[in-house]
Amino acid sequence: MSQTFGDGGRNGGLFIPHSRALVWLNLAVTFVVAAISFSLGFWQGLSAQIVILYTIVLAAVLFWLINYVAVIFESRSSSLETDTAAPAGAGGVWAGNRVLIITMAVMLIVYLLITATVPSFRSLGNLIAFLLLEAILVFAFKVGNRFAHGRSAFIGLIVLLALIVISSFTINGFLSAANIKAILLFAAFLGIACVGQTLVALLGGLDLSIPFVIGASNIGLLFLIGLGVPPWLAVVFVLIIGGALGFLNGVLSYRLQGQALILTLGMGFAIAGLVQILTSIGSSFGGNVFGTVPKWLQNLAAMNGRTFGLAVPPTILLWIVIAVIVIVGLRYSAFGRYIYALGGNRRSAKLIGVSEFKYWTLAYTISGFSAALTGALLLGWSGGGFIGVGDQYLFTTLAAVVIGGTSLMGGYGGYGYTVIGVLVLQVLSAFLIGIGLKYEWQQFIFGLLILPMVALYGRAPHIRAQV
């Protein structure tokens, strides 16, 4: 009846533990958490329909997740018995928990720094939230060790759930419909910008031109509209130019192997400067373009945008569609298989006839296209053109890819992992803003968050060493 972790993965069955007592325990835990969520939803003032929907979804996901973890423990218990005992003493504890210890120490330092510099942060609730986050992190790391694949993604999911729970108890209105919509909208902007960065990273490259293409397309689109070009045609033109710039990045970085980082950064500076020159002719406002944004573009990306009468910005649904296409494409299409093959071992991929040049340039072309699309959407959100609108995406696109668990060495990860990283960043950002921290603190904490995640997958042998 029930299946082990391995059997469930091969046969596509449900993950149900062998022990009936464990199943009932998991059901009880799910019921308690769902009851808390149900009460919290009404306390937050949400509508009954939303509360019921959220509770059902939470209960289903939580029940599946804890059963999944239980099956992993069952299936690997025999292998753990035969493992070599770890060295005794402090040395053994450090060797087996190095990343966890460093991560907890970094979090402690951050907490002490914030407490010392932000008087409003010194509260019992924030202390409890910090201790709870540390405990959840220990759980995530220890359970994550049981996963043969997707360890960083599992940890990311646990951290995401922990941030949502902690934020909902420490920040009034965090789970309100308006705040959730804001988090998802900004996550959509970042998620669309991360499509190309993920594909490039899977090949072992980087694209640092993304923020500059976003800014250039943002002011370039409004400039074209101001010249009288039909808005829809201006959008198409900007997207084509973005894809062309990505293609040029791909060609040049392929010819100059190993120089993708510097080359794309230089290309980004060049295109941003050129667009500023063109748009500032006859104007004293360099880097800014003023004009009227079409209503349909505003509706597409504004907080008050509506989709088929629903109070949901269409950009959120657009991101969901793009995410599904990219995830399914990477998993089931020849394009996805060849991307992973090239990222894992270029030489082996070439021997089976995979064109590295074709897929390398295609990944960079998609990166340029997705960056231009992000810039166009941000124009609808802001209502004005600004060259610096993409500055934050230089850091956050890399952070989302890394935090999600996609290896920058190539061959491991995927866009589903990046989606987790995007949501972690946005929820964390909303939490930090909610407790009163400024932008500089957010950047500082984001940077520290990347370090343990890089160490997490950096310790594992790369796929090239296993082929």
C-alpha positions as CSV (number, residue, x, y, z in Angstrom):
1,M,0.0,0.0,0.0
2,S,2.5,2.6,1.2
3,Q,5.7,3.4,-0.8
4,T,9.2,4.3,0.1
5,F,10.9,7.5,-1.0
6,G,12.6,5.8,-3.9
7,D,9.5,3.9,-5.0
8,G,7.3,6.9,-4.8
9,G,9.8,8.9,-6.9
10,R,9.9,6.2,-9.7
11,N,6.2,5.3,-9.8
12,G,4.8,8.7,-9.2
13,G,2.8,7.5,-6.2
14,L,1.9,9.3,-3.0
15,F,4.5,9.6,-0.3
16,I,2.9,7.8,2.7
17,P,5.0,6.5,5.6
18,H,4.7,2.8,6.5
19,S,3.9,3.6,10.1
20,R,0.2,4.3,10.7
21,A,1.0,6.0,13.9
22,L,3.2,8.4,12.1
23,V,0.5,9.2,9.6
24,W,-1.9,10.0,12.4
25,L,0.7,12.1,14.1
26,N,1.3,14.0,10.9
27,L,-2.5,14.5,10.4
28,A,-2.7,15.8,14.0
29,V,0.1,18.3,13.4
30,T,-1.6,19.4,10.2
31,F,-4.9,19.9,11.9
32,V,-3.3,22.0,14.7
33,V,-1.4,24.2,12.3
34,A,-4.5,24.6,10.0
35,A,-6.6,25.6,13.1
36,I,-4.0,28.2,14.0
37,S,-4.0,29.5,10.4
38,F,-7.8,29.6,10.3
39,S,-8.0,31.6,13.5
40,L,-5.2,33.9,12.4
41,G,-6.9,34.6,9.1
42,F,-10.1,35.9,10.8
43,W,-8.0,37.8,13.3
44,Q,-6.3,39.6,10.3
45,G,-9.7,40.5,9.0
46,L,-9.7,38.5,5.8
47,S,-12.9,37.4,4.2
48,A,-14.3,33.9,5.0
49,Q,-13.7,32.6,1.5
50,I,-10.1,33.6,1.5
51,V,-9.5,32.2,5.0
52,I,-11.1,28.8,4.0
53,L,-9.1,28.7,0.7
54,Y,-5.8,29.5,2.4
55,T,-6.4,27.0,5.2
56,I,-7.2,24.2,2.7
57,V,-4.1,24.9,0.6
58,L,-1.9,25.1,3.7
59,A,-3.3,21.9,5.2
60,A,-2.8,20.0,1.9
61,V,0.8,21.2,1.3
62,L,1.8,20.7,5.0
63,F,0.4,17.2,5.2
64,W,2.2,16.2,2.0
65,L,5.4,17.8,3.1
66,I,5.7,16.2,6.5
67,N,4.7,12.8,5.1
68,Y,7.4,13.3,2.5
69,V,10.0,14.0,5.1
70,A,8.8,11.0,7.2
71,V,9.2,8.7,4.2
72,I,12.7,10.0,3.6
73,F,13.6,9.2,7.2
74,E,12.2,5.7,6.8
75,S,13.9,4.9,3.5
76,R,17.3,6.0,4.7
77,S,17.3,4.6,8.2
78,S,19.1,1.4,7.1
79,S,21.8,3.3,5.2
80,L,22.4,5.5,8.3
81,E,23.1,2.5,10.4
82,T,25.9,1.4,8.1
83,D,27.5,4.9,7.9
84,T,30.9,5.4,9.4
85,A,30.7,7.1,12.8
86,A,31.6,10.8,12.8
87,P,34.7,11.9,14.8
88,A,33.9,12.4,18.4
89,G,34.3,15.8,20.2
90,A,34.2,19.3,19.0
91,G,36.0,18.5,15.8
92,G,33.4,16.1,14.8
93,V,30.5,18.5,15.6
94,W,32.2,21.2,13.5
95,A,33.0,18.9,10.6
96,G,29.4,17.6,10.3
97,N,27.6,20.9,10.9
98,R,30.0,23.6,9.5
99,V,27.5,25.4,7.3
100,L,24.8,25.3,9.9
101,I,27.0,26.7,12.6
102,I,28.3,29.5,10.4
103,T,24.8,30.4,9.3
104,M,23.5,30.5,12.9
105,A,26.5,32.6,14.0
106,V,25.9,35.1,11.1
107,M,22.2,35.3,12.1
108,L,23.1,36.0,15.7
109,I,25.6,38.7,14.7
110,V,22.9,40.3,12.4
111,Y,20.3,40.2,15.3
112,L,22.8,41.8,17.7
113,L,23.7,44.5,15.3
114,I,20.1,45.4,14.5
115,T,19.2,45.4,18.2
116,A,22.1,47.7,19.0
117,T,21.3,50.2,16.2
118,V,17.5,50.1,15.9
119,P,15.8,50.9,19.3
120,S,12.4,49.9,18.0
121,F,13.7,46.4,17.2
122,R,14.3,45.7,20.9
123,S,11.2,43.8,21.8
124,L,10.4,40.4,23.3
125,G,8.4,39.5,20.1
126,N,11.4,40.0,17.9
127,L,13.6,38.0,20.3
128,I,11.1,35.1,20.2
129,A,10.9,35.4,16.4
130,F,14.7,35.2,16.1
131,L,14.9,32.1,18.3
132,L,12.1,30.5,16.4
133,L,13.9,31.2,13.1
134,E,17.1,29.7,14.4
135,A,15.3,26.5,15.6
136,I,13.5,26.2,12.2
137,L,16.9,26.6,10.4
138,V,18.4,23.8,12.5
139,F,15.4,21.6,11.5
140,A,15.7,22.5,7.8
141,F,19.4,21.8,7.7
142,K,19.2,18.5,9.5
143,V,16.2,17.2,7.5
144,G,17.8,18.6,4.3
145,N,20.7,16.3,4.8
146,R,18.3,13.4,4.1
147,F,17.7,14.6,0.5
148,A,19.9,13.2,-2.2
149,H,18.8,16.1,-4.5
150,G,17.1,19.4,-3.9
151,R,18.6,20.0,-0.4
152,S,19.0,23.7,-0.9
153,A,15.5,24.0,-2.4
154,F,14.0,22.2,0.7
155,I,15.9,24.5,3.0
156,G,14.6,27.5,1.0
157,L,11.0,26.3,1.3
158,I,11.3,25.8,5.1
159,V,12.9,29.2,5.5
160,L,10.2,30.8,3.4
161,L,7.4,29.2,5.5
162,A,9.2,30.2,8.6
163,L,9.5,33.8,7.5
164,I,5.8,33.9,6.6
165,V,4.8,32.5,10.0
166,I,7.1,34.8,12.0
167,S,6.2,37.9,9.9
168,S,2.5,37.2,10.4
169,F,2.9,37.2,14.2
170,T,5.3,40.2,14.5
171,I,3.9,42.6,11.8
172,N,0.3,43.7,11.9
173,G,-1.5,43.2,8.6
174,F,1.3,41.1,7.0
175,L,-1.2,38.6,5.8
176,S,-3.6,41.2,4.5
177,A,-4.7,40.9,0.9
178,A,-3.0,44.2,0.0
179,N,0.3,43.2,1.4
180,I,0.3,39.7,-0.2
181,K,-0.6,41.3,-3.5
182,A,2.3,43.7,-3.1
183,I,4.8,40.9,-2.3
184,L,3.6,38.9,-5.3
185,L,3.8,41.8,-7.7
186,F,7.4,42.7,-6.8
187,A,8.2,39.0,-6.8
188,A,6.8,38.9,-10.3
189,F,9.1,41.7,-11.5
190,L,12.1,40.0,-10.0
191,G,11.0,36.5,-11.1
192,I,10.7,37.6,-14.8
193,A,14.1,39.3,-14.7
194,C,15.5,36.0,-13.2
195,V,14.4,33.8,-16.1
196,G,17.5,34.6,-18.2
197,Q,19.9,34.7,-15.2
198,T,18.8,31.2,-14.3
199,L,19.3,29.8,-17.8
200,V,22.7,31.5,-18.1
201,A,23.7,30.2,-14.6
202,L,22.7,26.6,-15.6
203,L,25.3,26.9,-18.4
204,G,28.0,28.2,-16.0
205,G,27.8,31.8,-17.1
206,L,26.5,35.1,-15.6
207,D,24.7,38.1,-17.1
208,L,25.4,41.4,-15.4
209,S,23.8,43.5,-18.1
210,I,20.3,42.7,-16.8
211,P,19.8,45.8,-14.6
212,F,21.1,48.1,-17.4
213,V,18.8,46.5,-20.0
214,I,15.9,47.0,-17.6
215,G,16.7,50.7,-17.1
216,A,17.4,51.3,-20.8
217,S,14.1,49.6,-21.9
218,N,12.2,51.5,-19.2
219,I,13.2,55.0,-20.5
220,G,13.5,53.9,-24.1
221,L,9.9,52.6,-24.2
222,L,8.5,55.8,-22.8
223,F,10.7,57.8,-25.2
224,L,9.3,55.9,-28.2
225,I,5.7,56.4,-27.0
226,G,6.4,60.1,-26.7
227,L,7.6,60.2,-30.3
228,G,4.2,59.0,-31.4
229,V,5.0,55.3,-31.9
230,P,2.0,53.1,-31.2
231,P,2.5,51.8,-27.6
232,W,2.1,48.1,-28.6
233,L,4.6,48.5,-31.4
234,A,7.0,50.4,-29.1
235,V,6.8,47.4,-26.6
236,V,7.5,44.9,-29.4
237,F,10.5,47.0,-30.6
238,V,12.0,47.3,-27.1
239,L,11.6,43.5,-26.6
240,I,13.3,42.8,-29.9
241,I,16.2,45.1,-29.1
242,G,16.5,43.5,-25.6
243,G,16.7,40.1,-27.2
244,A,19.3,41.3,-29.8
245,L,21.5,42.7,-27.0
246,G,21.3,39.4,-25.2
247,F,22.3,37.6,-28.4
248,L,25.2,40.0,-28.8
249,N,26.2,39.2,-25.2
250,G,26.0,35.5,-25.9
251,V,28.1,35.7,-29.1
252,L,30.9,37.8,-27.6
253,S,31.0,35.9,-24.3
254,Y,31.1,32.6,-26.2
255,R,34.1,33.9,-28.3
256,L,35.8,35.2,-25.2
257,Q,35.3,32.2,-22.9
258,G,35.7,32.9,-19.2
259,Q,35.0,36.7,-19.6
260,A,31.2,36.7,-19.5
261,L,31.0,38.6,-16.2
262,I,33.2,41.5,-17.3
263,L,31.9,41.5,-20.9
264,T,28.2,41.6,-19.9
265,L,28.9,44.3,-17.3
266,G,30.6,46.5,-19.9
267,M,27.9,45.9,-22.4
268,G,25.3,46.9,-19.8
269,F,27.1,50.2,-19.1
270,A,27.4,50.9,-22.8
271,I,23.8,50.3,-23.7
272,A,22.6,52.3,-20.7
273,G,24.8,55.2,-21.6
274,L,23.8,55.1,-25.3
275,V,20.1,55.1,-24.5
276,Q,20.6,58.0,-22.0
277,I,22.4,60.0,-24.8
278,L,19.6,59.4,-27.3
279,T,16.7,60.1,-24.9
280,S,18.3,63.3,-23.5
281,I,18.8,65.0,-26.8
282,G,16.9,68.3,-26.5
283,S,16.2,67.6,-22.8
284,S,17.9,68.7,-19.6
285,F,16.8,65.6,-17.7
286,G,19.4,62.9,-18.5
287,G,18.3,59.5,-17.4
288,N,14.7,60.4,-17.0
289,V,11.9,60.5,-19.5
290,F,8.5,62.1,-18.8
291,G,5.3,61.2,-20.7
292,T,2.0,59.5,-20.6
293,V,2.0,55.7,-20.0
294,P,-0.9,54.0,-21.8
295,K,-3.8,52.8,-19.5
296,W,-3.4,49.2,-20.6
297,L,0.3,49.2,-19.6
298,Q,-0.6,50.8,-16.2
299,N,-3.2,48.2,-15.6
300,L,-0.8,45.4,-16.5
301,A,1.6,46.2,-13.7
302,A,0.1,48.7,-11.2
303,M,-1.0,47.6,-7.7
304,N,-4.6,48.4,-8.6
305,G,-4.5,46.5,-11.9
306,R,-7.3,44.1,-12.6
307,T,-7.4,40.8,-14.5
308,F,-10.8,39.9,-16.0
309,G,-12.5,41.9,-13.3
310,L,-10.4,40.4,-10.4
311,A,-8.3,42.8,-8.3
312,V,-5.1,41.0,-9.3
313,P,-2.4,42.7,-11.4
314,P,-2.0,40.8,-14.6
315,T,1.8,40.8,-14.1
316,I,1.4,38.3,-11.3
317,L,-0.5,35.9,-13.6
318,L,2.0,36.6,-16.4
319,W,4.8,35.5,-14.1
320,I,3.0,32.3,-13.2
321,V,2.5,31.4,-16.8
322,I,6.1,32.2,-17.6
323,A,7.3,30.1,-14.6
324,V,5.2,27.1,-15.7
325,I,6.5,27.3,-19.3
326,V,10.2,27.6,-18.2
327,I,10.0,24.9,-15.5
328,V,8.2,22.4,-17.8
329,G,10.5,23.4,-20.7
330,L,13.6,22.8,-18.7
331,R,12.3,19.5,-17.4
332,Y,10.7,17.9,-20.5
333,S,12.0,19.6,-23.6
334,A,15.2,18.9,-25.6
335,F,16.2,22.5,-24.9
336,G,16.2,21.8,-21.2
337,R,18.1,18.6,-21.5
338,Y,20.8,20.2,-23.6
339,I,21.1,23.1,-21.2
340,Y,21.7,20.8,-18.3
341,A,24.0,18.6,-20.4
342,L,26.2,21.6,-21.4
343,G,26.2,23.0,-17.9
344,G,27.2,19.6,-16.5
345,N,29.9,18.7,-19.0
346,R,30.5,20.7,-22.1
347,R,32.9,18.2,-23.6
348,S,30.5,15.2,-23.2
349,A,27.6,17.3,-24.6
350,K,29.6,18.2,-27.7
351,L,30.5,14.5,-28.3
352,I,26.7,13.7,-28.6
353,G,26.3,16.6,-31.1
354,V,24.9,19.4,-28.9
355,S,25.8,22.8,-30.2
356,E,27.2,24.8,-27.3
357,F,27.2,28.1,-29.4
358,K,23.5,27.7,-30.2
359,Y,22.3,27.1,-26.6
360,W,24.7,29.6,-25.1
361,T,23.6,32.4,-27.3
362,L,19.9,31.3,-26.9
363,A,20.2,31.5,-23.1
364,Y,21.6,35.0,-23.3
365,T,19.0,36.1,-25.9
366,I,16.3,35.0,-23.5
367,S,18.0,36.9,-20.7
368,G,18.1,40.1,-22.7
369,F,14.4,39.6,-23.7
370,S,13.2,38.9,-20.1
371,A,15.2,42.0,-18.8
372,A,13.6,44.2,-21.5
373,L,10.1,42.8,-20.6
374,T,10.8,43.6,-16.9
375,G,11.8,47.2,-17.8
376,A,8.6,47.6,-19.8
377,L,6.4,46.3,-16.9
378,L,8.2,48.5,-14.4
379,L,7.2,51.5,-16.6
380,G,3.6,50.5,-16.2
381,W,4.1,50.2,-12.4
382,S,6.0,53.5,-11.9
383,G,4.3,55.7,-14.6
384,G,7.6,57.3,-15.5
385,G,10.9,56.4,-17.1
386,F,14.1,56.2,-15.0
387,I,17.4,54.7,-16.0
388,G,18.1,53.6,-12.5
389,V,15.0,51.5,-12.1
390,G,16.9,48.3,-12.7
391,D,19.8,49.0,-10.3
392,Q,18.6,46.7,-7.6
393,Y,18.3,43.8,-10.0
394,L,22.0,43.6,-10.4
395,F,22.2,42.1,-7.0
396,T,18.8,40.5,-6.5
397,T,18.7,38.4,-9.6
398,L,22.0,36.7,-8.6
399,A,20.7,36.4,-5.0
400,A,17.5,34.7,-6.0
401,V,19.3,32.2,-8.2
402,V,21.9,31.4,-5.5
403,I,19.4,31.3,-2.6
404,G,17.1,29.0,-4.6
405,G,20.0,26.6,-5.0
406,T,21.0,26.8,-8.7
407,S,24.7,26.3,-8.9
408,L,26.6,29.2,-10.6
409,M,29.0,26.5,-11.9
410,G,26.3,25.2,-14.1
411,G,24.4,21.9,-14.5
412,Y,22.4,21.9,-11.3
413,G,19.2,23.7,-10.3
414,G,16.4,25.2,-12.3
415,Y,13.8,27.9,-12.5
416,G,11.6,26.3,-9.9
417,Y,14.5,26.7,-7.4
418,T,14.8,30.4,-8.5
419,V,11.1,30.9,-7.8
420,I,11.7,29.8,-4.2
421,G,14.7,32.2,-4.0
422,V,12.6,35.1,-5.3
423,L,9.8,34.5,-2.8
424,V,12.3,34.2,0.1
425,L,13.9,37.5,-0.9
426,Q,10.5,39.3,-1.2
427,V,9.0,38.0,2.0
428,L,12.3,38.8,3.8
429,S,12.3,42.3,2.3
430,A,8.7,42.8,3.4
431,F,9.6,41.6,6.9
432,L,12.6,43.9,7.2
433,I,10.6,46.9,6.0
434,G,7.8,45.9,8.4
435,I,10.2,46.0,11.4
436,G,11.5,49.4,10.3
437,L,14.9,48.6,8.7
438,K,16.2,50.8,5.9
439,Y,17.3,49.8,2.4
440,E,21.0,49.6,3.5
441,W,20.2,47.0,6.1
442,Q,18.2,44.9,3.6
443,Q,21.2,44.9,1.3
444,F,23.5,43.9,4.1
445,I,21.3,41.0,5.3
446,F,20.7,39.8,1.7
447,G,24.5,39.7,1.2
448,L,25.0,37.6,4.3
449,L,22.1,35.3,3.3
450,I,23.9,34.4,0.1
451,L,27.1,33.2,1.8
452,P,25.7,30.1,3.6
453,M,23.7,29.1,0.5
454,V,26.8,29.2,-1.7
455,A,28.6,27.1,0.9
456,L,25.6,24.7,1.0
457,Y,26.0,23.5,-2.6
458,G,29.6,24.5,-2.9
459,R,30.7,21.7,-0.6
460,A,29.1,19.0,-2.9
461,P,31.1,17.6,-5.8
462,H,30.1,19.3,-9.0
463,I,28.2,17.2,-11.6
464,R,31.3,17.3,-13.9
465,A,33.2,15.3,-11.4
466,Q,30.5,12.6,-11.3
467,V,30.0,12.1,-15.1
